[in-house]
């Protein structure tokens, strides 16, 4: 079962004063507009429209909280790099995101969404450099990996990993595809560790037993050996019955 399958919308936050006080652990999803952030959230939660997927960059303007358990949350942050948004609106969003990322105590880490075809934009780098001093981990999802060849995927992964090597274990990187649903398990392992949540492992389905046709043997070779052994045993028993009994007559 996906780690976030039970996720449900909780609240939209427009001001820091409205942040949920009951949260003890949360992970935030950040990324450039149209990098595939909403699609990644929906894929991890196995929902089609948990997070709204918009064709208009910068539609998500507030912090959207999704409840995972009573006191653990997933937070969808506003997309950045929204060139079409008015300057005043951009300033308002940045005024919300900055203080949240810097001072939110229950925040355990940030999942940074990058388009694998265009990773490490100036804004991506700015966010990494800005958040790194908090000492909290960053996990980078290189989305839309299905649009790259295997070689291009490897190159994109290597490029990003080399760029964040200075952060050590606090910054991890992986490929991800919402379309192909690839990379889910790797992302879940990271986020489950941050949130201290168990990952439910589905038991493998029992193999279906094929119904045998009338007279058909499940293992013909074994059946033949067993039949031969049975016949041999019956023959030995028959020979014993024919043999004369031991012992002579007294005189």
C-alpha positions in Angstrom: 0.0 0.0 0.0 1.4 3.4 -0.9 2.7 5.4 2.1 0.3 8.3 1.4 -2.7 6.4 0.2 -4.8 7.6 3.2 -3.8 11.3 2.6 -6.7 13.7 2.6 -7.0 17.5 2.2 -6.8 19.2 5.6 -6.5 23.0 5.2 -5.1 25.8 3.1 -2.8 28.2 4.8 -2.4 31.8 3.6 -0.7 33.2 6.8 1.9 31.8 9.1 -0.4 32.3 12.1 -2.8 29.7 10.6 -0.3 26.8 10.5 -1.8 23.7 12.1 -0.7 23.5 15.8 -1.4 19.8 16.0 1.3 18.9 13.5 4.3 17.0 15.0 5.9 16.0 11.7 5.5 17.2 8.1 7.3 17.1 4.8 7.1 19.9 2.3 7.0 19.5 -1.5 8.6 22.4 -3.4 9.5 23.0 -7.0 9.5 25.2 -10.0 6.1 25.8 -11.5 5.1 22.9 -13.9 8.0 20.7 -12.9 5.5 18.0 -12.0 5.1 18.7 -8.3 1.3 18.1 -8.1 1.6 15.0 -10.3 4.3 13.6 -8.1 2.1 14.1 -5.0 -0.9 12.4 -6.7 1.3 9.5 -7.7 2.8 8.9 -4.3 -0.7 9.1 -2.8 -2.3 6.9 -5.5 -4.9 9.7 -6.1 -5.8 11.3 -9.4 -6.6 14.7 -8.0 -5.4 15.0 -4.4 -3.2 17.9 -5.4 -4.5 20.1 -8.2 -2.6 19.7 -11.5 -2.8 23.0 -13.4 -1.7 24.0 -16.9 -1.2 27.6 -15.5 2.1 28.1 -13.7 1.8 29.5 -10.2 -1.9 28.5 -9.6 -1.0 27.0 -6.2 -0.8 30.2 -4.2 -0.9 29.0 -0.6 0.4 26.1 1.6 -2.0 23.2 1.2 -1.9 20.7 4.0 -2.8 17.0 3.5 -3.3 14.9 6.6 -1.5 11.5 6.7 -2.2 10.6 10.3 -3.7 12.6 13.2 -0.5 14.6 13.6 1.6 14.0 10.4 1.1 16.0 7.2 2.3 16.5 3.6 2.5 20.1 2.6 2.2 21.3 -1.0 4.1 24.6 -1.3 3.5 27.2 -4.0 5.4 26.7 -7.2 8.2 29.2 -7.8 9.5 30.7 -11.0 6.0 31.9 -12.0 7.0 34.6 -14.5 3.3 35.3 -15.4 2.3 36.1 -11.8 2.0 39.7 -10.8 5.0 41.1 -8.8 2.8 41.7 -5.7 1.6 38.1 -5.7 5.1 36.7 -6.1 6.3 38.8 -3.1 3.3 37.6 -1.0 4.2 33.9 -1.8 7.9 34.4 -1.1 7.0 36.1 2.2 5.0 32.9 3.2 7.4 30.3 1.9 10.6 31.8 3.3 9.6 32.0 7.0 7.9 28.7 6.8 10.9 26.8 5.5 13.3 28.6 7.9 11.3 28.4 11.1 8.7 25.6 11.0 9.7 23.2 13.8 7.6 20.2 12.7 9.1 20.4 9.2 11.3 17.3 8.8 12.6 17.9 5.3 11.9 19.2 1.8 11.1 17.2 -1.3 12.5 19.3 -4.2 10.9 18.6 -7.6 13.0 19.2 -10.6 12.2 18.5 -14.3 14.8 15.9 -15.2 15.2 17.6 -18.6 16.0 21.0 -17.1 17.4 20.4 -13.6 19.2 22.9 -11.4 17.6 26.1 -12.6 18.8 29.3 -10.8 15.7 29.1 -8.6 16.3 25.5 -7.7 19.9 26.3 -6.7 18.7 29.3 -4.7 16.2 27.2 -2.7 18.9 24.6 -2.0 21.4 27.2 -0.8 18.7 28.9 1.2 17.3 25.8 2.9 20.6 23.9 3.5 21.6 26.0 6.5 18.6 24.7 8.5 20.4 21.3 8.6 17.3 19.5 7.5 17.4 17.0 4.6 16.5 17.6 1.0 15.3 14.8 -1.3 15.4 15.7 -5.0 12.9 14.1 -7.4 13.9 14.3 -11.0 10.5 14.1 -12.5 9.3 13.3 -16.1 12.2 10.8 -16.4 10.1 8.9 -18.9 10.8 11.6 -21.4 14.5 10.9 -21.4 16.5 7.9 -22.8 18.3 5.7 -20.3 21.6 7.5 -21.1 20.0 10.9 -20.6 18.5 9.8 -17.3 21.9 8.6 -16.1 23.5 11.9 -17.2 20.8 14.0 -15.5 21.1 12.0 -12.3 24.9 12.3 -12.3 24.8 16.0 -12.9 22.6 16.8 -10.0 24.3 14.4 -7.6 27.7 16.0 -8.4 26.2 19.5 -7.9 24.9 18.7 -4.4 27.8 16.5 -3.2 28.9 19.1 -0.7 25.7 18.6 1.3 26.6 14.9 1.9 23.9 12.6 3.2 21.6 15.5 3.8 20.7 15.7 0.1 19.6 12.7 -1.9 18.6 12.4 -5.5 16.5 10.0 -7.6 14.7 9.7 -10.9 10.9 9.7 -10.9 8.1 9.3 -13.4 4.4 9.9 -12.6 3.4 8.6 -15.9 5.3 5.3 -15.6 4.8 5.2 -11.8 8.5 4.6 -11.4 10.6 5.7 -8.4 7.7 5.4 -5.9 9.3 2.8 -3.6 12.6 4.8 -3.4 10.8 8.0 -2.5 8.6 6.2 0.1 11.6 4.8 1.9 13.1 8.3 2.3 9.9 10.0 3.4 8.9 7.1 5.7 12.2 7.6 7.5 11.6 11.4 7.9 8.1 10.9 9.2 8.8 7.8 11.3 6.0 6.0 9.5 6.0 2.3 8.7 5.7 1.2 5.1 3.0 -1.4 4.6 4.3 -4.3 2.6 1.6 -6.2 0.7 1.9 -9.9 0.9 2.6 -11.6 -2.4 -0.5 -13.1 -3.9 -0.7 -16.9 -3.6 -0.1 -18.6 -6.9 -3.3 -19.8 -8.6 -3.7 -23.5 -8.8 -4.5 -24.7 -12.2 -7.6 -27.0 -12.4 -6.5 -30.3 -13.9 -8.5 -31.9 -16.7 -10.1 -35.3 -15.9 -7.4 -38.0 -15.8 -4.6 -35.4 -16.1 -1.6 -35.8 -13.8 -0.1 -32.7 -12.1 3.4 -34.2 -12.6 3.3 -37.0 -15.2 7.0 -38.0 -14.6 6.5 -38.2 -10.9 3.2 -40.0 -11.3 4.9 -42.6 -13.5 7.7 -43.3 -11.0 5.2 -43.6 -8.2 3.1 -46.0 -10.2 6.2 -48.1 -11.1 7.2 -48.3 -7.4 3.7 -49.3 -6.4 3.7 -52.0 -9.0 7.1 -53.3 -7.9 6.0 -53.4 -4.3 2.9 -55.3 -5.2 5.0 -57.8 -7.2 7.3 -58.4 -4.2 4.3 -59.0 -1.9 2.9 -61.5 -4.4 6.2 -63.4 -4.6 6.3 -63.7 -0.8 2.8 -65.2 -0.7 3.9 -67.9 -3.3 7.1 -68.9 -1.4 6.8 -72.0 0.8 6.8 -71.4 4.5 9.9 -71.9 6.6 10.4 -74.8 9.0 10.2 -78.6 8.6 8.0 -81.3 10.0 9.0 -82.9 13.3 10.1 -86.7 13.3 
